[in-house]
Amino acid sequence: MARSSVRNLDFIDSTMNKYVYLDILKRNLKQSESNLGISRHFKLYQDNDPKHTADICKLWVLYHCPSVIKTPAQNPELNPIENGWDYLQQKIN
């Protein structure tokens, strides 16, 4: 997601692991970069979830992302997706 919009959302039907996460990065990161018009100056924002810090994912990100912002895992104050989950949960209830 970017300040201007959200692109290339992926819905996962199984358990997310480092291989699924890496596949999502490979399929969507460059395309989203282009669609959002953020060029090579974007920052990948991810928490310290084990799949984000797996060696194969860290290595791929090292070569394909100009900058990475890391936050503590599942911290709603610093992680926008946690706020999204809270919002969705309120809508369901």
C-alpha positions in Angstrom: 0.0 0.0 0.0 1.1 3.5 -0.5 -0.1 6.9 0.7 -2.1 7.3 -2.6 -3.6 3.8 -2.9 -3.4 0.0 -2.5 -2.5 -2.4 -5.3 -1.9 -6.1 -5.8 -3.5 -7.5 -2.7 -3.0 -11.3 -2.4 -5.4 -13.6 -0.7 -3.8 -16.7 0.8 -5.9 -19.9 1.3 -3.2 -21.8 3.2 -0.7 -21.1 5.9 1.8 -18.4 5.1 5.4 -19.5 5.3 8.7 -18.0 4.0 8.2 -19.6 0.5 4.7 -18.2 0.1 5.9 -14.8 1.3 8.8 -14.8 -1.1 6.5 -15.8 -4.0 4.2 -12.9 -3.2 7.2 -10.5 -3.1 8.4 -11.8 -6.5 5.0 -11.6 -8.1 3.9 -8.3 -6.7 6.6 -5.9 -5.5 7.9 -4.6 -8.8 4.5 -4.5 -10.4 3.1 -2.5 -7.4 6.1 -0.2 -7.6 5.3 0.6 -11.2 1.5 0.8 -10.7 1.8 3.1 -7.8 4.3 5.3 -9.5 6.8 5.2 -6.6 9.9 4.3 -8.7 13.0 3.0 -6.9 12.5 5.3 -3.9 10.0 3.2 -2.1 10.5 1.6 1.3 9.3 -1.9 2.0 7.5 -1.9 5.4 7.5 -5.2 7.2 7.6 -6.5 10.8 10.0 -9.0 12.3 7.8 -12.0 11.6 9.9 -15.1 11.0 8.9 -15.3 7.4 10.1 -11.7 6.8 13.4 -12.4 8.5 14.0 -15.8 6.8 17.4 -15.8 5.0 15.9 -16.4 1.6 13.5 -13.5 2.0 16.1 -11.2 3.4 18.5 -12.0 0.6 15.8 -11.3 -2.1 14.8 -8.0 -0.4 18.5 -7.0 -0.2 18.8 -7.1 -3.9 15.3 -5.8 -4.9 14.4 -3.1 -2.4 16.1 0.2 -1.9 15.1 0.4 1.7 13.4 -1.7 4.4 11.6 -0.4 7.5 11.3 -3.1 10.2 8.9 -2.9 13.2 8.1 -5.3 16.0 5.8 -8.2 15.0 2.1 -7.6 15.7 2.5 -4.1 17.1 -0.7 -2.2 16.2 0.9 1.2 16.8 3.7 0.6 14.3 2.1 -1.9 11.9 -0.7 -0.7 9.6 -1.9 -4.1 8.8 -2.8 -4.8 12.5 -5.1 -1.7 12.4 -6.6 -3.2 9.2 -7.4 -6.5 11.0 -9.0 -4.6 13.9 -11.2 -2.6 11.4 -12.3 -5.8 9.7 -13.0 -7.6 13.0 -15.3 -4.7 14.0 -17.1 -4.9 10.7 -17.7 -8.6 11.1 -19.0 -8.2 14.7 
